Amino acid sequence: MRQRRREVVKELLRERGELLVIAGLGSTAWDITAAGDSPLSFPLWGAMGQAAMMGLGLAAAQPERRVLVITGDGEMLMGIGSLATIGVQQPANLTVVVIDNERYGETGMQRTHTAEGVDLARIAAACKFKHAVTITAELGPLRELVYRTPGPNFAAVKVADEKLPLVLPPHDGVLLKARFRRALLGPKAEPETSADVLPEER
């Protein structure tokens, strides 16, 4: 029996501390919100296929912080070339976790290529990720990758193809950006424009 996606994400983010999280468009954004909304999480409302590259940029800008990208198999397949770029750059603080239900969850649960045998972990390994695994059961090794193991790391976690109620993060992209910068940079995060002032500060 496969894992349940929200249980996987909840366990991944348990006692997360200062972990920085990028969530791909769609179901993984709802999953991280269901696990507990945090200003150190940046859920993507658009830019399908770009979650891993967002994580790479963040890892390069914050080399002392651990960065986790949580995305889906459909989103990862659209941005598959990002794995090659990450492999060349070798960010030691980055882990990419794909929640793989073998479905396009936002467009009707059509089968993705991973349902036909495409192996994302092998692709990541071929792209020079230090560790690349497929996980079907025990999550202890996955937490080890995310929180302690030098990367870049990759894990495809096989989960059930269930359709779950939406748990939505804030819709306002400016708010998400501003609160993430504040949580990450503290007092150094001066607003870039008046639009970056959080609602409670207006």
C-alpha positions as a Markdown table, in Angstrom:
| # | Residue | x | y | z |
|---|---|---|---|---|
| 1 | Met | 0.0 | 0.0 | 0.0 |
| 2 | Arg | 1.4 | 3.4 | -1.0 |
| 3 | Gln | 1.9 | 6.3 | 1.3 |
| 4 | Arg | -0.7 | 9.1 | 1.7 |
| 5 | Arg | 0.7 | 12.4 | 0.3 |
| 6 | Arg | -0.4 | 14.6 | 3.2 |
| 7 | Glu | 1.0 | 12.3 | 5.8 |
| 8 | Val | 4.4 | 12.3 | 3.9 |
| 9 | Val | 4.5 | 16.1 | 3.7 |
| 10 | Lys | 3.4 | 16.5 | 7.3 |
| 11 | Glu | 6.2 | 14.1 | 8.4 |
| 12 | Leu | 8.8 | 15.9 | 6.2 |
| 13 | Leu | 7.9 | 19.3 | 7.8 |
| 14 | Arg | 7.7 | 18.1 | 11.4 |
| 15 | Glu | 10.0 | 20.1 | 13.6 |
| 16 | Arg | 11.3 | 21.9 | 10.5 |
| 17 | Gly | 13.1 | 24.7 | 12.3 |
| 18 | Glu | 14.6 | 27.1 | 9.8 |
| 19 | Leu | 14.2 | 24.9 | 6.7 |
| 20 | Leu | 13.3 | 26.9 | 3.6 |
| 21 | Val | 10.6 | 25.3 | 1.5 |
| 22 | Ile | 9.5 | 25.9 | -2.1 |
| 23 | Ala | 6.3 | 24.1 | -3.1 |
| 24 | Gly | 5.4 | 23.4 | -6.8 |
| 25 | Leu | 2.2 | 24.6 | -8.4 |
| 26 | Gly | -0.9 | 22.7 | -7.4 |
| 27 | Ser | -1.3 | 19.8 | -5.0 |
| 28 | Thr | 2.1 | 20.2 | -3.2 |
| 29 | Ala | 1.3 | 23.8 | -2.4 |
| 30 | Trp | -2.0 | 22.6 | -0.8 |
| 31 | Asp | -0.1 | 19.8 | 1.0 |
| 32 | Ile | 2.5 | 22.1 | 2.7 |
| 33 | Thr | -0.4 | 24.4 | 3.7 |
| 34 | Ala | -2.3 | 21.5 | 5.2 |
| 35 | Ala | 0.8 | 20.6 | 7.2 |
| 36 | Gly | 0.9 | 24.2 | 8.7 |
| 37 | Asp | 1.3 | 27.5 | 6.8 |
| 38 | Ser | 4.7 | 29.1 | 7.5 |
| 39 | Pro | 6.3 | 32.3 | 6.4 |
| 40 | Leu | 9.4 | 30.2 | 5.5 |
| 41 | Ser | 7.4 | 28.4 | 2.9 |
| 42 | Phe | 6.9 | 29.8 | -0.6 |
| 43 | Pro | 4.1 | 28.0 | -2.5 |
| 44 | Leu | 4.0 | 28.6 | -6.2 |
| 45 | Trp | 0.7 | 29.7 | -7.7 |
| 46 | Gly | 2.1 | 29.6 | -11.2 |
| 47 | Ala | 5.3 | 29.0 | -13.2 |
| 48 | Met | 4.7 | 25.2 | -13.7 |
| 49 | Gly | 8.0 | 23.4 | -14.1 |
| 50 | Gln | 10.0 | 26.0 | -12.2 |
| 51 | Ala | 9.9 | 24.8 | -8.6 |
| 52 | Ala | 13.4 | 23.1 | -8.7 |
| 53 | Met | 15.0 | 26.1 | -10.3 |
| 54 | Met | 13.4 | 28.4 | -7.7 |
| 55 | Gly | 15.0 | 26.1 | -5.1 |
| 56 | Leu | 18.4 | 26.2 | -6.8 |
| 57 | Gly | 18.3 | 30.0 | -6.8 |
| 58 | Leu | 17.4 | 30.1 | -3.1 |
| 59 | Ala | 20.0 | 27.5 | -2.2 |
| 60 | Ala | 22.7 | 29.6 | -4.1 |
| 61 | Ala | 21.6 | 32.8 | -2.3 |
| 62 | Gln | 21.5 | 31.2 | 1.1 |
| 63 | Pro | 24.3 | 28.6 | 1.2 |
| 64 | Glu | 24.1 | 28.3 | 5.0 |
| 65 | Arg | 20.4 | 27.3 | 5.0 |
| 66 | Arg | 18.9 | 24.0 | 4.1 |
| 67 | Val | 16.4 | 24.3 | 1.2 |
| 68 | Leu | 13.7 | 21.8 | 0.3 |
| 69 | Val | 11.7 | 21.7 | -2.9 |
| 70 | Ile | 8.4 | 19.7 | -2.6 |
| 71 | Thr | 6.8 | 19.3 | -6.0 |
| 72 | Gly | 4.7 | 16.8 | -8.0 |
| 73 | Asp | 5.6 | 14.4 | -10.7 |
| 74 | Gly | 3.7 | 16.4 | -13.4 |
| 75 | Glu | 5.4 | 19.7 | -12.4 |
| 76 | Met | 8.9 | 18.0 | -12.3 |
| 77 | Leu | 8.4 | 16.4 | -15.7 |
| 78 | Met | 7.6 | 19.8 | -17.2 |
| 79 | Gly | 10.9 | 21.2 | -15.7 |
| 80 | Ile | 13.0 | 18.1 | -16.1 |
| 81 | Gly | 15.9 | 20.0 | -17.5 |
| 82 | Ser | 16.3 | 21.8 | -14.2 |
| 83 | Leu | 17.8 | 18.5 | -12.8 |
| 84 | Ala | 20.7 | 18.8 | -15.1 |
| 85 | Thr | 21.4 | 22.4 | -14.1 |
| 86 | Ile | 21.2 | 21.5 | -10.4 |
| 87 | Gly | 23.6 | 18.6 | -11.0 |
| 88 | Val | 26.1 | 20.9 | -12.6 |
| 89 | Gln | 25.8 | 23.5 | -9.9 |
| 90 | Gln | 26.0 | 21.0 | -7.0 |
| 91 | Pro | 24.3 | 22.9 | -4.3 |
| 92 | Ala | 25.1 | 21.0 | -1.1 |
| 93 | Asn | 22.1 | 22.5 | 0.8 |
| 94 | Leu | 19.3 | 21.5 | -1.7 |
| 95 | Thr | 17.0 | 18.6 | -1.7 |
| 96 | Val | 14.2 | 18.0 | -4.2 |
| 97 | Val | 11.3 | 15.8 | -3.2 |
| 98 | Val | 8.8 | 14.7 | -5.8 |
| 99 | Ile | 5.4 | 13.6 | -4.4 |
| 100 | Asp | 4.7 | 11.1 | -7.2 |
| 101 | Asn | 1.1 | 9.9 | -7.5 |
| 102 | Glu | 1.6 | 9.3 | -11.3 |
| 103 | Arg | -1.2 | 11.7 | -12.0 |
| 104 | Tyr | -1.8 | 15.3 | -13.2 |
| 105 | Gly | -3.9 | 16.1 | -10.1 |
| 106 | Glu | -5.0 | 19.6 | -11.1 |
| 107 | Thr | -6.3 | 18.7 | -14.6 |
| 108 | Gly | -8.4 | 15.6 | -14.1 |
| 109 | Met | -6.0 | 12.9 | -12.7 |
| 110 | Gln | -4.6 | 11.9 | -16.1 |
| 111 | Arg | -1.7 | 9.5 | -16.0 |
| 112 | Thr | 1.8 | 11.0 | -16.1 |
| 113 | His | 4.9 | 9.5 | -17.7 |
| 114 | Thr | 5.9 | 8.0 | -14.3 |
| 115 | Ala | 2.9 | 5.8 | -14.5 |
| 116 | Glu | 4.4 | 4.4 | -17.7 |
| 117 | Gly | 7.8 | 3.6 | -16.1 |
| 118 | Val | 9.7 | 6.9 | -16.4 |
| 119 | Asp | 12.1 | 6.8 | -13.3 |
| 120 | Leu | 12.7 | 10.3 | -12.0 |
| 121 | Ala | 15.3 | 9.1 | -9.5 |
| 122 | Arg | 17.4 | 7.5 | -12.2 |
| 123 | Ile | 17.2 | 10.7 | -14.2 |
| 124 | Ala | 18.4 | 12.7 | -11.2 |
| 125 | Ala | 21.2 | 10.3 | -10.6 |
| 126 | Ala | 22.3 | 10.6 | -14.3 |
| 127 | Cys | 22.3 | 14.4 | -13.7 |
| 128 | Lys | 24.9 | 14.0 | -11.0 |
| 129 | Phe | 22.8 | 14.4 | -7.9 |
| 130 | Lys | 24.8 | 13.1 | -4.9 |
| 131 | His | 21.9 | 10.9 | -3.7 |
| 132 | Ala | 18.8 | 10.0 | -5.7 |
| 133 | Val | 16.2 | 7.5 | -4.4 |
| 134 | Thr | 12.7 | 6.2 | -4.9 |
| 135 | Ile | 10.8 | 5.8 | -1.6 |
| 136 | Thr | 7.7 | 3.7 | -1.1 |
| 137 | Ala | 7.6 | 3.1 | 2.7 |
| 138 | Glu | 10.0 | 4.2 | 5.5 |
| 139 | Leu | 10.4 | 8.0 | 5.7 |
| 140 | Gly | 13.3 | 8.1 | 8.1 |
| 141 | Pro | 15.9 | 8.1 | 5.3 |
| 142 | Leu | 14.0 | 10.8 | 3.6 |
| 143 | Arg | 14.2 | 13.1 | 6.6 |
| 144 | Glu | 17.9 | 12.4 | 6.8 |
| 145 | Leu | 18.3 | 13.5 | 3.2 |
| 146 | Val | 16.4 | 16.7 | 3.8 |
| 147 | Tyr | 17.9 | 17.8 | 7.1 |
| 148 | Arg | 21.4 | 16.4 | 7.3 |
| 149 | Thr | 22.8 | 14.8 | 4.1 |
| 150 | Pro | 25.0 | 17.0 | 1.9 |
| 151 | Gly | 23.4 | 17.3 | -1.5 |
| 152 | Pro | 22.2 | 17.9 | -4.0 |
| 153 | Asn | 19.7 | 15.2 | -3.1 |
| 154 | Phe | 16.6 | 13.9 | -4.9 |
| 155 | Ala | 13.8 | 11.6 | -3.7 |
| 156 | Ala | 10.7 | 10.4 | -5.6 |
| 157 | Val | 8.1 | 9.4 | -3.0 |
| 158 | Lys | 5.4 | 7.1 | -4.5 |
| 159 | Val | 2.0 | 8.0 | -3.0 |
| 160 | Ala | -1.6 | 7.0 | -3.6 |
| 161 | Asp | -3.5 | 8.8 | -6.4 |
| 162 | Glu | -6.1 | 10.2 | -4.1 |
| 163 | Lys | -8.1 | 13.4 | -4.7 |
| 164 | Leu | -8.1 | 15.6 | -1.5 |
| 165 | Pro | -9.9 | 18.7 | -0.3 |
| 166 | Leu | -7.9 | 21.9 | -1.1 |
| 167 | Val | -6.2 | 23.7 | 1.7 |
| 168 | Leu | -5.1 | 26.9 | 0.1 |
| 169 | Pro | -2.2 | 29.2 | 1.0 |
| 170 | Pro | -2.7 | 33.0 | 0.7 |
| 171 | His | -3.5 | 34.0 | -2.9 |
| 172 | Asp | -1.6 | 37.2 | -2.8 |
| 173 | Gly | 1.8 | 36.7 | -4.5 |
| 174 | Val | 3.1 | 40.0 | -3.2 |
| 175 | Leu | 2.2 | 39.1 | 0.3 |
| 176 | Leu | 3.8 | 35.7 | 0.0 |
| 177 | Lys | 7.0 | 37.3 | -1.3 |
| 178 | Ala | 7.1 | 39.9 | 1.4 |
| 179 | Arg | 6.5 | 37.6 | 4.3 |
| 180 | Phe | 9.1 | 35.1 | 3.0 |
| 181 | Arg | 11.7 | 37.9 | 2.6 |
| 182 | Arg | 10.9 | 39.1 | 6.2 |
| 183 | Ala | 11.1 | 35.6 | 7.7 |
| 184 | Leu | 14.3 | 34.9 | 5.8 |
| 185 | Leu | 16.2 | 38.2 | 6.1 |
| 186 | Gly | 14.7 | 39.7 | 9.3 |
| 187 | Pro | 15.4 | 43.5 | 9.7 |
| 188 | Lys | 17.5 | 43.6 | 6.5 |
| 189 | Ala | 14.3 | 42.8 | 4.5 |
| 190 | Glu | 13.3 | 46.4 | 3.7 |
| 191 | Pro | 10.2 | 46.6 | 1.5 |
| 192 | Glu | 11.2 | 46.9 | -2.1 |
| 193 | Thr | 8.0 | 48.9 | -2.9 |
| 194 | Ser | 5.0 | 50.2 | -1.1 |
| 195 | Ala | 3.2 | 47.1 | -2.4 |
| 196 | Asp | 5.5 | 44.9 | -0.3 |
| 197 | Val | 4.3 | 46.3 | 3.0 |
| 198 | Leu | 2.3 | 43.5 | 4.7 |
| 199 | Pro | -1.4 | 44.2 | 5.4 |
| 200 | Glu | -0.9 | 44.4 | 9.2 |
| 201 | Glu | 1.7 | 47.2 | 8.7 |
| 202 | Arg | -0.5 | 49.4 | 6.5 |
